[in-house]
Amino acid sequence: MKMFRTLPQDAMASVVVFLVALPLCMGIAIASGMPPAKGLITGIIGGLIVGFLSGSPLQVSGPAAGLAVLVFELVRTYGMAVLGPVLLLAGFIQLLAGLLRLGGWFRVTAPAVVSGMLAGIGILIVLSQLHVMFDAAPLASGLDNLLAFPGALMEAFSLTGKGSALAGLVGIGTIASIWLWERYRPKALRFLPGALVGVSLATLFSLWLALPIKRVELPANLGDAIDWITPQGLGSLADPQLLVAALALAFIASAETLLSAAAVDRMHSGPRSQFNRELSAQGIGNMLCGALGALPMTGVIVRSSANVQAGARSRTSAILHGLWLLALVSLLPSVLQSIPIASLGGVLVYTGFKLVDPKAIRNLGQYGRIPPLIYVATALCIVATDLLTGVLVGFALTLLKLLWSASKIHTRLITTDANRAELHLSGTATFLRVPRLAKVLADIEPSTHLRICMDQLHYIDHASIELLEDWGRSARTQGGSLEIVGEQELKHRVEGRQRAALAQP
């Protein structure tokens, strides 16, 4: 069997992915306002269950930083008990979308909106995890966290804040270790992820000095971290706001998963991703996470790229990484309980900064000035309001740009003699360009015999036709006339394109 032929490569890759996933699972749980064990449960399900069902064999699923902000807000507002029902419904929406073969539509997301969303999430993660690095609780919003941080910093380095200051130094040391390792690591040890190196050094350092800082809390039995969904919890879905939260969770998780799967496909030459199957697998995984009260999951590009670079050949690698997570949590929980929370906060601060990718603005700038503006507007709106509002603002700006670009019209007026002229139209004439077209017509004397050529026009709407006809009626009363050339040919071309679009499967 192919699985056994590639087992050595997959087993080695699974260890690398496990080492990458371990600190991120716990750190993202803390950033989401949840116990670290919840993130580990999601990582285990993402490996053992979704890894087996996945339509993207080399993609690795687990808790994602992209959903941490949404989960944090949900838990803060409604309590931890509502996350399970909301996630169960979101997973069902994903499963249904996969069965209805809607996977391709979830990928129809403007790159500027996606990049802006990730940047906004990155900023929020940084602002919240800076407080976690100093053993303090993050506040409700990004602006609150930003405004409160100077005070928290002053308190940490005051006479009464010794523990917080030490925690902050551990977090800063973790960030420095990750950066130095990523930059200077030897080729022989490049399989070791920077996050694991940073957390390991911080843990050993803090244990050696017996630092009085907060550490990870895990139950003695992983089963104790499971909060089974209840009928009362399902009843909470009658709240319309929770239904909107489930839709937002399903959409963002699906978009992030499928965009990640497309990126993973570009990294290797093996089997291509089956997007509808991947979407259904994610739905089943999130339904299980919802039933167990764990964190939501997506396909994660960081773990997936580590999987490909480590030489994975099949889905066995993702499955085994889930098995290693389960074994460690079950057999050696004391190892995890020695990890400083400030160190995990440092990992998330580093991750958040990487999500705010300055190169994205430069890349988007190749397509004009508007995409970078959409990127910035989406990110800032997410920071100032919330994730869903920011994404909706990004979509609205994208649609406005599309309408603006799709309605460009070019006019060329040629005067043939004293009372005759030709107006050549090209592009698209819609109601958005009626003011411009009206201005051109207003500059033409009503006594002119005007010939309008539409042979270069792709489309003209009712508002534009009415404007031309109104000018023609007015001109006839003053000795002028209007002749439209190419109107029927334009109509036939538009109808032909519509028929061709409807005939496509």
Sequence and secondary structure as in RCSB ss.txt:
>XXXX:A:sequence
MKMFRTLPQDAMASVVVFLVALPLCMGIAIASGMPPAKGLITGIIGGLIVGFLSGSPLQVSGPAAGLAVLVFELV
RTYGMAVLGPVLLLAGFIQLLAGLLRLGGWFRVTAPAVVSGMLAGIGILIVLSQLHVMFDAAPLASGLDNLLAFP
GALMEAFSLTGKGSALAGLVGIGTIASIWLWERYRPKALRFLPGALVGVSLATLFSLWLALPIKRVELPANLGDA
IDWITPQGLGSLADPQLLVAALALAFIASAETLLSAAAVDRMHSGPRSQFNRELSAQGIGNMLCGALGALPMTGV
IVRSSANVQAGARSRTSAILHGLWLLALVSLLPSVLQSIPIASLGGVLVYTGFKLVDPKAIRNLGQYGRIPPLIY
VATALCIVATDLLTGVLVGFALTLLKLLWSASKIHTRLITTDANRAELHLSGTATFLRVPRLAKVLADIEPSTHL
RICMDQLHYIDHASIELLEDWGRSARTQGGSLEIVGEQELKHRVEGRQRAALAQP
>XXXX:A:secstr
 HHHHTHHHHHHHHHHHHHHHHHHHHHHHHHTTS HHHHHHHHHHIIIIIHHH SSTT  EE  HHHHHHHHHHH
HHH GGGHHHHHHHHHHHHHHHHHTT HHHHT   HHHHHHHHHHHHHHHHHHHHHHHTT    SSHHHHHHHHH
HHHHHHTSTT HHHHHHHHHHHHHHHHHHHHHHH  GGGTTS HHHHHHHHHHHHHHHTT    B    SSGGGG
     HHHHHGGGSHHHHHHHHHHHHHHHHHHHHHHHHHHTT SS    HHHHHHHHHHHHHHHHHHT    EE 
HHHHHHHHHTT  STHHHHHHHHHHHHHHHH HHHHHTSBHHHHHHHHHHHHHHHS HHHHHHHGGG SHHHHHH
HHHHHHHHHS HHHHHHHHHHHHHHHHHHHHT EEEEEEEEETTEEEEEEEEEE GGGHHHHHHHHHTS TTSEE
EEEEEEEEEE HHHHHHHHHHHHHHHTTT EEEEESHHHHHHHHHHHHHHHHH  
